[in-house]
Amino acid sequence: MTVGTAFAVSSGSAPAVRVSAPRAEVQTAAAAGPGTVTPSSSESTVIAEAVRGSSLTAAVAPGNYQVVGTVLARSDQSWAWVELVPVVADVDRAEGVLHRGATGWELVQLGSYEVGCGLVPAGVAADLELECPGDEPGYDA
C-alpha cells in the first residue's frame, strides 16, 4: 500500500535530467535517532535491493534514485526505514518502511505522508520517529 504523494513520475517524453542529491547529509540525519540501529553495510545493500526490486518502485528506473538513511528499529530490528532521494528532476522524494520476514526484506509501504502509520507496532513507530496522527497534541498533517 502506498500513502501520500509517493514517488511521482512525470509522463513527459523528454529524457530525465540528473540532479545532485545530498546523500551524506540524509544518512547522518536519519541515523541520528536514539531509537534506531544502523545496519551493517551488507544489510543496507540487501535492504536497498529489496527497495529496487519491489513492485512499489517498479515504475521508476533504479538509477533514478538513491536509497539512503537506512535504519532499523531498535525495539524490533525486523523493521527498517529508508529514504529514496531522486537523482533526476522528474522523481519525487519518498520514504519507505520495510519488514524482514521468512523470505527476506520486503518494502511494505512507500510514500511521503504518514508512511508506516497504522502498519508498524507502536514501539517501532516510536523508534523510527514516524510522523503519525495522534502522536502529539495539535498534530496537523
VENTAZI-V599922 format. One record per pair of residues at least 12 apart in sequence whose ideal C-beta (glycine too) atoms are under 6 Angstrom apart, sorted by the first residue. I is the first residue (numbers start at 0). J is the second residue. If there is no record, write none. Layout:
i=<I	I>
j=<J	J>
This chain:
i=<0	1	1	2	2	2	2	3	3	3	4	5	5	5	5	6	6	7	8	8	8	9	15	15	16	16	17	17	18	20	20	20	22	22	25	25	25	26	26	29	29	30	32	34	34	35	35	35	36	36	38	38	43	46	46	46	47	49	49	50	50	50	53	55	55	59	63	63	64	64	64	65	66	67	67	68	69	72	72	72	73	74	74	75	77	78	78	78	79	80	80	81	82	93	93	94	95	96	96	96	113	115	116>
j=<108	109	110	110	112	113	114	110	111	112	111	93	109	110	111	59	93	91	58	59	90	89	87	89	87	88	86	87	88	65	84	86	65	67	67	68	82	67	68	68	70	70	128	73	126	70	73	126	71	73	69	71	69	69	79	104	66	104	106	66	95	106	106	106	109	90	87	90	83	85	90	84	81	82	84	82	81	123	126	127	126	122	126	123	99	98	119	123	97	96	127	95	94	109	111	114	109	108	114	115	131	129	131>
